[in-house]
Amino acid sequence: EEKHSQEDYETMMTDSADKRTTDSKALEEKMSAKAAMEADLLAHGEAHKGATSELMATEKYIASLHAECDWLVQEFRTR
């Protein structure tokens, strides 16, 4: 029975080593994927900031056009 227990122990240790190897590879892959996603997030964040700035500039331009148009209409009415 001791021999059988020893074989079971050795099998368990081999299986554990294989599982640690598999888990280690999976962890490396997940860490790599996480790093790639963080880089993408940073790039998208920068693109969002740029698009937001452009949108604000466009809205400011539209507001100035609207004010100019209001002024022109008001001046036309006074004549």
KOLZALUM-482287 format. One record per residue: residue number from 1; residue in three letters; x, y, z of N, C-alpha, C, CB in turn. Coordinates in steps of 0.2 Angstrom, whole numbers, always signed. Glycine has a CB too. Example, Ala and Ser with C-alpha at 12.3 -4.5 7.8 and 13.67 -1.06 7.14 Angstrom:
// residues 2
<num 1, residu ALA, nxx +66, nyy -28, nzz +39, caxx +62, cayy -22, cazz +39, cxx +66, cyy -16, czz +39, cbxx +57, cbyy -22, cbzz +45>
<num 2, residu SER, nxx +64, nyy -11, nzz +35, caxx +68, cayy -5, cazz +36, cxx +64, cyy +0, czz +39, cbxx +70, cbyy -3, cbzz +29>
***
This chain:
// residues 79
<num 1, residu GLU, nxx +4, nyy -6, nzz +0, caxx +0, cayy +0, cazz +0, cxx +4, cyy +6, czz +0, cbxx -5, cbyy +0, cbzz +6>
<num 2, residu GLU, nxx +10, nyy +6, nzz +3, caxx +15, cayy +12, cazz +3, cxx +17, cyy +13, czz -4, cbxx +20, cbyy +10, cbzz +8>
<num 3, residu LYS, nxx +18, nyy +8, nzz -8, caxx +21, cayy +9, cazz -14, cxx +15, cyy +12, czz -19, cbxx +23, cbyy +2, cbzz -18>
<num 4, residu HIS, nxx +9, nyy +10, nzz -18, caxx +4, cayy +13, cazz -21, cxx +3, cyy +21, czz -19, cbxx -3, cbyy +9, cbzz -20>
<num 5, residu SER, nxx +4, nyy +22, nzz -13, caxx +3, cayy +29, cazz -10, cxx +9, cyy +33, czz -13, cbxx +4, cbyy +29, cbzz -3>
<num 6, residu GLN, nxx +15, nyy +30, nzz -14, caxx +20, cayy +34, cazz -17, cxx +19, cyy +36, czz -24, cbxx +27, cbyy +30, cbzz -16>
<num 7, residu GLU, nxx +16, nyy +31, nzz -28, caxx +15, cayy +32, cazz -35, cxx +9, cyy +37, czz -35, cbxx +12, cbyy +25, cbzz -38>
<num 8, residu ASP, nxx +5, nyy +37, nzz -31, caxx -1, cayy +42, cazz -31, cxx +2, cyy +49, czz -30, cbxx -6, cbyy +41, cbzz -26>
<num 9, residu TYR, nxx +7, nyy +49, nzz -25, caxx +10, cayy +56, cazz -23, cxx +14, cyy +58, czz -29, cbxx +15, cbyy +55, cbzz -17>
<num 10, residu GLU, nxx +18, nyy +54, nzz -32, caxx +22, cayy +56, cazz -38, cxx +18, cyy +58, czz -44, cbxx +27, cbyy +50, cbzz -40>
<num 11, residu THR, nxx +12, nyy +55, nzz -45, caxx +8, cayy +57, cazz -50, cxx +5, cyy +64, czz -49, cbxx +2, cbyy +52, cbzz -51>
<num 12, residu MET, nxx +3, nyy +65, nzz -42, caxx +0, cayy +71, cazz -40, cxx +5, cyy +77, czz -41, cbxx -2, cbyy +71, cbzz -33>
<num 13, residu MET, nxx +11, nyy +76, nzz -39, caxx +17, cayy +81, cazz -40, cxx +18, cyy +82, czz -47, cbxx +23, cbyy +78, cbzz -37>
<num 14, residu THR, nxx +18, nyy +77, nzz -52, caxx +19, cayy +78, cazz -59, cxx +13, cyy +82, czz -62, cbxx +19, cbyy +72, cbzz -63>
<num 15, residu ASP, nxx +7, nyy +81, nzz -60, caxx +1, cayy +84, cazz -62, cxx +1, cyy +91, czz -59, cbxx -6, cbyy +81, cbzz -59>
<num 16, residu SER, nxx +3, nyy +92, nzz -53, caxx +4, cayy +99, cazz -50, cxx +9, cyy +103, czz -54, cbxx +6, cbyy +99, cbzz -43>
<num 17, residu ALA, nxx +15, nyy +100, nzz -56, caxx +20, cayy +104, cazz -60, cxx +17, cyy +106, czz -67, cbxx +26, cbyy +100, cbzz -61>
<num 18, residu ASP, nxx +13, nyy +101, nzz -70, caxx +11, cayy +103, cazz -76, cxx +5, cyy +108, czz -76, cbxx +7, cbyy +97, cbzz -79>
<num 19, residu LYS, nxx +1, nyy +108, nzz -71, caxx -4, cayy +113, cazz -69, cxx +0, cyy +120, czz -68, cbxx -8, cbyy +112, cbzz -64>
<num 20, residu ARG, nxx +5, nyy +120, nzz -64, caxx +9, cayy +126, cazz -63, cxx +11, cyy +129, czz -69, cbxx +14, cbyy +125, cbzz -58>
<num 21, residu THR, nxx +14, nyy +125, nzz -74, caxx +17, cayy +127, cazz -80, cxx +11, cyy +130, czz -84, cbxx +20, cbyy +121, cbzz -84>
<num 22, residu THR, nxx +6, nyy +127, nzz -85, caxx +0, cayy +129, cazz -89, cxx -3, cyy +136, czz -86, cbxx -6, cbyy +124, cbzz -89>
<num 23, residu ASP, nxx -3, nyy +136, nzz -79, caxx -6, cayy +142, cazz -76, cxx -1, cyy +148, czz -77, cbxx -7, cbyy +141, cbzz -69>
<num 24, residu SER, nxx +5, nyy +147, nzz -77, caxx +10, cayy +152, cazz -78, cxx +10, cyy +155, czz -85, cbxx +17, cbyy +149, cbzz -77>
<num 25, residu LYS, nxx +9, nyy +150, nzz -90, caxx +8, cayy +152, cazz -97, cxx +2, cyy +156, czz -98, cbxx +8, cbyy +146, cbzz -102>
<num 26, residu ALA, nxx -3, nyy +154, nzz -95, caxx -10, cayy +158, cazz -95, cxx -9, cyy +165, czz -92, cbxx -16, cbyy +154, cbzz -92>
<num 27, residu LEU, nxx -6, nyy +165, nzz -87, caxx -5, cayy +171, cazz -83, cxx -1, cyy +176, czz -88, cbxx -1, cbyy +170, cbzz -76>
<num 28, residu GLU, nxx +4, nyy +174, nzz -91, caxx +9, cayy +178, cazz -95, cxx +4, cyy +180, czz -101, cbxx +15, cbyy +174, cbzz -98>
<num 29, residu GLU, nxx +0, nyy +176, nzz -104, caxx -4, cayy +178, cazz -109, cxx -9, cyy +184, czz -107, cbxx -8, cbyy +172, cbzz -112>
<num 30, residu LYS, nxx -12, nyy +183, nzz -101, caxx -17, cayy +188, cazz -99, cxx -13, cyy +194, czz -97, cbxx -20, cbyy +185, cbzz -93>
<num 31, residu MET, nxx -7, nyy +194, nzz -95, caxx -4, cayy +200, cazz -93, cxx -2, cyy +204, czz -100, cbxx +3, cbyy +199, cbzz -89>
<num 32, residu SER, nxx +0, nyy +200, nzz -105, caxx +1, cayy +203, cazz -111, cxx -5, cyy +206, czz -114, cbxx +4, cbyy +198, cbzz -116>
<num 33, residu ALA, nxx -10, nyy +203, nzz -114, caxx -17, cayy +205, cazz -116, cxx -19, cyy +212, czz -113, cbxx -22, cbyy +200, cbzz -116>
<num 34, residu LYS, nxx -18, nyy +212, nzz -106, caxx -19, cayy +217, cazz -102, cxx -15, cyy +223, czz -104, cbxx -18, cbyy +216, cbzz -94>
<num 35, residu ALA, nxx -9, nyy +222, nzz -105, caxx -4, cayy +228, cazz -107, cxx -6, cyy +231, czz -114, cbxx +3, cbyy +225, cbzz -107>
<num 36, residu ALA, nxx -8, nyy +226, nzz -118, caxx -11, cayy +229, cazz -125, cxx -17, cyy +233, czz -124, cbxx -12, cbyy +223, cbzz -130>
<num 37, residu MET, nxx -22, nyy +230, nzz -120, caxx -28, cayy +234, cazz -119, cxx -27, cyy +241, czz -116, cbxx -33, cbyy +230, cbzz -115>
<num 38, residu GLU, nxx -22, nyy +241, nzz -111, caxx -21, cayy +247, cazz -108, cxx -18, cyy +252, czz -113, cbxx -16, cbyy +246, cbzz -102>
<num 39, residu ALA, nxx -13, nyy +250, nzz -117, caxx -10, cayy +254, cazz -122, cxx -16, cyy +257, czz -127, cbxx -5, cbyy +250, cbzz -126>
<num 40, residu ASP, nxx -21, nyy +252, nzz -129, caxx -26, cayy +254, cazz -133, cxx -31, cyy +259, czz -129, cbxx -30, cbyy +248, cbzz -135>
<num 41, residu LEU, nxx -32, nyy +258, nzz -123, caxx -36, cayy +263, cazz -119, cxx -32, cyy +270, czz -119, cbxx -37, cbyy +260, cbzz -112>
<num 42, residu LEU, nxx -26, nyy +270, nzz -118, caxx -22, cayy +276, cazz -118, cxx -23, cyy +280, czz -124, cbxx -15, cbyy +275, cbzz -116>
<num 43, residu ALA, nxx -22, nyy +276, nzz -130, caxx -22, cayy +279, cazz -137, cxx -29, cyy +282, czz -138, cbxx -21, cbyy +274, cbzz -142>
<num 44, residu HIS, nxx -35, nyy +278, nzz -136, caxx -41, cayy +280, cazz -137, cxx -43, cyy +286, czz -133, cbxx -46, cbyy +275, cbzz -135>
<num 45, residu GLY, nxx -40, nyy +286, nzz -127, caxx -41, cayy +292, cazz -122, cxx -38, cyy +299, czz -125, cbxx -38, cbyy +291, cbzz -116>
<num 46, residu GLU, nxx -32, nyy +298, nzz -128, caxx -29, cayy +304, cazz -132, cxx -33, cyy +306, czz -138, cbxx -22, cbyy +302, cbzz -134>
<num 47, residu ALA, nxx -36, nyy +301, nzz -142, caxx -40, cayy +303, cazz -147, cxx -46, cyy +306, czz -145, cbxx -41, cbyy +296, cbzz -151>
<num 48, residu HIS, nxx -49, nyy +304, nzz -140, caxx -55, cayy +307, cazz -137, cxx -54, cyy +314, czz -135, cbxx -58, cbyy +303, cbzz -131>
<num 49, residu LYS, nxx -48, nyy +315, nzz -132, caxx -47, cayy +322, cazz -130, cxx -46, cyy +327, czz -136, cbxx -40, cbyy +322, cbzz -126>
<num 50, residu GLY, nxx -43, nyy +324, nzz -141, caxx -42, cayy +328, cazz -147, cxx -49, cyy +329, czz -151, cbxx -38, cbyy +324, cbzz -152>
<num 51, residu ALA, nxx -53, nyy +324, nzz -151, caxx -60, cayy +325, cazz -154, cxx -64, cyy +330, czz -150, cbxx -63, cbyy +318, cbzz -155>
<num 52, residu THR, nxx -63, nyy +330, nzz -143, caxx -67, cayy +334, cazz -139, cxx -65, cyy +341, czz -140, cbxx -66, cbyy +332, cbzz -131>
<num 53, residu SER, nxx -58, nyy +342, nzz -140, caxx -56, cayy +349, cazz -142, cxx -58, cyy +352, czz -148, cbxx -48, cbyy +349, cbzz -142>
<num 54, residu GLU, nxx -58, nyy +348, nzz -153, caxx -60, cayy +349, cazz -160, cxx -68, cyy +351, czz -160, cbxx -59, cbyy +344, cbzz -165>
<num 55, residu LEU, nxx -72, nyy +347, nzz -156, caxx -79, cayy +348, cazz -156, cxx -80, cyy +355, czz -152, cbxx -82, cbyy +343, cbzz -152>
<num 56, residu MET, nxx -76, nyy +356, nzz -147, caxx -77, cayy +363, cazz -143, cxx -76, cyy +369, czz -148, cbxx -73, cbyy +363, cbzz -137>
<num 57, residu ALA, nxx -70, nyy +368, nzz -152, caxx -69, cayy +373, cazz -156, cxx -74, cyy +374, czz -162, cbxx -62, cbyy +372, cbzz -160>
<num 58, residu THR, nxx -77, nyy +369, nzz -164, caxx -82, cayy +369, cazz -169, cxx -88, cyy +373, czz -166, cbxx -84, cbyy +362, cbzz -172>
<num 59, residu GLU, nxx -90, nyy +371, nzz -160, caxx -96, cayy +374, cazz -157, cxx -95, cyy +381, czz -156, cbxx -97, cbyy +370, cbzz -150>
<num 60, residu LYS, nxx -89, nyy +383, nzz -154, caxx -87, cayy +390, cazz -153, cxx -88, cyy +394, czz -159, cbxx -80, cbyy +391, cbzz -150>
<num 61, residu TYR, nxx -86, nyy +391, nzz -165, caxx -86, cayy +394, cazz -171, cxx -93, cyy +395, czz -173, cbxx -82, cbyy +390, cbzz -177>
<num 62, residu ILE, nxx -97, nyy +390, nzz -172, caxx -105, cayy +390, cazz -174, cxx -108, cyy +395, czz -170, cbxx -108, cbyy +383, cbzz -172>
<num 63, residu ALA, nxx -106, nyy +396, nzz -163, caxx -109, cayy +401, cazz -159, cxx -107, cyy +408, czz -162, cbxx -107, cbyy +400, cbzz -152>
<num 64, residu SER, nxx -101, nyy +409, nzz -164, caxx -99, cayy +416, cazz -167, cxx -103, cyy +417, czz -173, cbxx -91, cbyy +416, cbzz -168>
<num 65, residu LEU, nxx -104, nyy +412, nzz -177, caxx -108, cayy +413, cazz -184, cxx -115, cyy +415, czz -182, cbxx -107, cbyy +407, cbzz -188>
<num 66, residu HIS, nxx -118, nyy +412, nzz -177, caxx -124, cayy +413, cazz -175, cxx -125, cyy +420, czz -172, cbxx -127, cbyy +408, cbzz -170>
<num 67, residu ALA, nxx -120, nyy +422, nzz -168, caxx -120, cayy +429, cazz -166, cxx -120, cyy +434, czz -172, cbxx -115, cbyy +430, cbzz -161>
<num 68, residu GLU, nxx -115, nyy +433, nzz -176, caxx -114, cayy +437, cazz -182, cxx -121, cyy +438, czz -186, cbxx -109, cbyy +435, cbzz -186>
<num 69, residu CYS, nxx -124, nyy +432, nzz -187, caxx -130, cayy +432, cazz -191, cxx -136, cyy +436, czz -187, cbxx -133, cbyy +424, cbzz -192>
<num 70, residu ASP, nxx -136, nyy +435, nzz -181, caxx -141, cayy +439, cazz -177, cxx -140, cyy +446, czz -178, cbxx -141, cbyy +437, cbzz -169>
<num 71, residu TRP, nxx -133, nyy +448, nzz -177, caxx -132, cayy +455, cazz -178, cxx -134, cyy +458, czz -185, cbxx -124, cbyy +456, cbzz -177>
<num 72, residu LEU, nxx -132, nyy +454, nzz -190, caxx -134, cayy +456, cazz -197, cxx -142, cyy +456, czz -198, cbxx -132, cbyy +451, cbzz -202>
<num 73, residu VAL, nxx -146, nyy +452, nzz -195, caxx -153, cayy +452, cazz -195, cxx -156, cyy +458, czz -191, cbxx -156, cbyy +445, cbzz -192>
<num 74, residu GLN, nxx -153, nyy +459, nzz -186, caxx -155, cayy +465, cazz -182, cxx -153, cyy +472, czz -186, cbxx -151, cbyy +465, cbzz -175>
<num 75, residu GLU, nxx -147, nyy +472, nzz -189, caxx -146, cayy +478, cazz -193, cxx -150, cyy +479, czz -199, cbxx -138, cbyy +478, cbzz -195>
<num 76, residu PHE, nxx -152, nyy +473, nzz -202, caxx -156, cayy +474, cazz -207, cxx -163, cyy +476, czz -205, cbxx -157, cbyy +467, cbzz -211>
<num 77, residu ARG, nxx -166, nyy +474, nzz -200, caxx -172, cayy +476, cazz -197, cxx -172, cyy +484, czz -196, cbxx -174, cbyy +472, cbzz -191>
<num 78, residu THR, nxx -167, nyy +486, nzz -193, caxx -166, cayy +494, cazz -191, cxx -166, cyy +498, czz -197, cbxx -160, cbyy +495, cbzz -187>
<num 79, residu ARG, nxx -164, nyy +496, nzz -203, caxx -164, cayy +500, cazz -209, cxx -171, cyy +500, czz -212, cbxx -159, cbyy +497, cbzz -214>
***
